[in-house]
Amino acid sequence: MGLADALIFAFAAAVDVAVLVALRRFRRWQHQRPAERISRGLVLAIRYQRI
């Protein structure tokens, strides 16, 4: 069970890091001015619509 436990803990650590990064981005997004937030959202929507 040593390898399985190590894989589980490695996956949990990766998920924790991803959640922390997402929270940091969300907080940064919250502190933007509303007009800047809307314009950035529209730019992202247009960018991903092309894919």
TORPA-4810 file (N, C-alpha, C, O; in nm, 3 decimals):
<nodes>
NODE_1_0.082_-0.121_0.000_0.000_0.000_0.000_0.086_0.126_0.000_0.032_0.237_-0.012_M
NODE_2_0.214_0.114_0.013_0.299_0.232_0.019_0.293_0.316_-0.106_0.283_0.439_-0.098_G
NODE_3_0.298_0.252_-0.224_0.294_0.326_-0.350_0.157_0.389_-0.372_0.148_0.503_-0.417_L
NODE_4_0.052_0.315_-0.340_-0.083_0.368_-0.357_-0.104_0.490_-0.267_-0.161_0.590_-0.310_A
NODE_5_-0.060_0.480_-0.143_-0.074_0.593_-0.051_0.005_0.714_-0.100_-0.041_0.828_-0.091_D
NODE_6_0.125_0.689_-0.151_0.207_0.799_-0.202_0.139_0.867_-0.320_0.140_0.989_-0.331_A
NODE_7_0.079_0.789_-0.409_0.008_0.847_-0.524_-0.114_0.928_-0.479_-0.141_1.035_-0.534_L
NODE_8_-0.185_0.876_-0.381_-0.302_0.948_-0.330_-0.260_1.081_-0.269_-0.323_1.184_-0.294_I
NODE_9_-0.154_1.079_-0.187_-0.109_1.203_-0.124_-0.053_1.301_-0.227_-0.070_1.422_-0.212_F
NODE_10_0.013_1.251_-0.331_0.065_1.339_-0.435_-0.050_1.404_-0.511_-0.045_1.523_-0.543_A
NODE_11_-0.155_1.327_-0.540_-0.272_1.382_-0.608_-0.342_1.487_-0.520_-0.383_1.591_-0.570_F
NODE_12_-0.355_1.458_-0.390_-0.418_1.553_-0.298_-0.337_1.682_-0.289_-0.394_1.791_-0.282_A
NODE_13_-0.205_1.671_-0.289_-0.120_1.791_-0.285_-0.136_1.873_-0.412_-0.141_1.996_-0.407_A
NODE_14_-0.145_1.805_-0.527_-0.164_1.877_-0.655_-0.298_1.949_-0.656_-0.307_2.062_-0.704_A
NODE_15_-0.402_1.884_-0.603_-0.534_1.948_-0.597_-0.529_2.069_-0.503_-0.587_2.173_-0.535_V
NODE_16_-0.463_2.057_-0.391_-0.451_2.169_-0.297_-0.381_2.288_-0.362_-0.425_2.402_-0.345_D
NODE_17_-0.274_2.262_-0.435_-0.203_2.372_-0.502_-0.293_2.437_-0.607_-0.295_2.559_-0.619_V
NODE_18_-0.366_2.356_-0.682_-0.456_2.411_-0.784_-0.564_2.498_-0.721_-0.599_2.603_-0.775_A
NODE_19_-0.618_2.454_-0.607_-0.721_2.533_-0.539_-0.663_2.665_-0.488_-0.728_2.768_-0.500_V
NODE_20_-0.544_2.662_-0.433_-0.481_2.785_-0.385_-0.456_2.884_-0.498_-0.478_3.004_-0.482_L
NODE_21_-0.411_2.834_-0.612_-0.387_2.921_-0.727_-0.520_2.981_-0.776_-0.526_3.100_-0.808_V
NODE_22_-0.625_2.899_-0.781_-0.755_2.948_-0.825_-0.809_3.054_-0.730_-0.865_3.154_-0.774_A
NODE_23_-0.792_3.034_-0.600_-0.839_3.133_-0.503_-0.762_3.264_-0.516_-0.821_3.372_-0.506_L
NODE_24_-0.632_3.256_-0.539_-0.552_3.377_-0.555_-0.598_3.455_-0.678_-0.610_3.578_-0.673_R
NODE_25_-0.622_3.383_-0.789_-0.671_3.450_-0.910_-0.807_3.512_-0.888_-0.835_3.622_-0.937_R
NODE_26_-0.895_3.441_-0.814_-1.030_3.493_-0.789_-1.023_3.619_-0.704_-1.096_3.715_-0.729_F
NODE_27_-0.936_3.620_-0.603_-0.924_3.740_-0.519_-0.870_3.856_-0.599_-0.916_3.970_-0.582_R
NODE_28_-0.772_3.830_-0.685_-0.717_3.936_-0.770_-0.826_3.990_-0.863_-0.833_4.110_-0.889_R
NODE_29_-0.910_3.897_-0.915_-1.019_3.937_-1.004_-1.123_4.020_-0.929_-1.179_4.115_-0.985_W
NODE_30_-1.148_3.986_-0.802_-1.246_4.060_-0.723_-1.202_4.204_-0.697_-1.286_4.293_-0.687_Q
NODE_31_-1.072_4.227_-0.686_-1.022_4.360_-0.652_-1.012_4.453_-0.773_-0.978_4.570_-0.758_H
NODE_32_-1.041_4.401_-0.892_-1.038_4.487_-1.010_-1.161_4.577_-1.012_-1.264_4.547_-0.951_Q
NODE_33_-1.148_4.686_-1.082_-1.263_4.774_-1.098_-1.367_4.706_-1.187_-1.330_4.626_-1.273_R
NODE_34_-1.496_4.736_-1.167_-1.601_4.666_-1.244_-1.583_4.679_-1.396_-1.602_4.580_-1.468_P
NODE_35_-1.547_4.797_-1.445_-1.532_4.813_-1.591_-1.416_4.725_-1.641_-1.426_4.664_-1.747_A
NODE_36_-1.308_4.721_-1.565_-1.194_4.638_-1.604_-1.230_4.490_-1.600_-1.188_4.412_-1.685_E
NODE_37_-1.309_4.453_-1.500_-1.351_4.314_-1.485_-1.439_4.272_-1.603_-1.422_4.162_-1.657_R
NODE_38_-1.531_4.358_-1.644_-1.620_4.327_-1.755_-1.542_4.317_-1.885_-1.562_4.225_-1.964_I
NODE_39_-1.452_4.412_-1.908_-1.376_4.410_-2.033_-1.286_4.288_-2.040_-1.273_4.227_-2.146_S
NODE_40_-1.225_4.250_-1.929_-1.140_4.131_-1.930_-1.223_4.006_-1.954_-1.180_3.915_-2.025_R
NODE_41_-1.342_4.000_-1.896_-1.430_3.886_-1.918_-1.472_3.875_-2.064_-1.478_3.765_-2.119_G
NODE_42_-1.501_3.989_-2.127_-1.538_3.987_-2.268_-1.421_3.943_-2.355_-1.440_3.868_-2.451_L
NODE_43_-1.300_3.990_-2.323_-1.182_3.949_-2.400_-1.163_3.799_-2.389_-1.135_3.734_-2.489_V
NODE_44_-1.177_3.743_-2.270_-1.161_3.599_-2.254_-1.269_3.522_-2.329_-1.241_3.419_-2.390_L
NODE_45_-1.393_3.573_-2.325_-1.502_3.506_-2.396_-1.475_3.505_-2.546_-1.497_3.403_-2.612_A
NODE_46_-1.429_3.616_-2.600_-1.400_3.624_-2.743_-1.282_3.533_-2.778_-1.283_3.466_-2.881_I
NODE_47_-1.182_3.532_-2.693_-1.062_3.451_-2.720_-1.098_3.302_-2.723_-1.051_3.230_-2.812_R
NODE_48_-1.179_3.256_-2.628_-1.210_3.114_-2.623_-1.320_3.075_-2.721_-1.340_2.956_-2.748_Y
NODE_49_-1.391_3.173_-2.775_-1.493_3.141_-2.874_-1.428_3.102_-3.006_-1.485_3.025_-3.084_Q
NODE_50_-1.309_3.154_-3.032_-1.238_3.124_-3.157_-1.188_2.981_-3.163_-1.173_2.924_-3.271_R
NODE_51_-1.161_2.923_-3.045_-1.103_2.787_-3.042_-1.204_2.685_-3.089_-1.174_2.566_-3.094_I
</nodes>
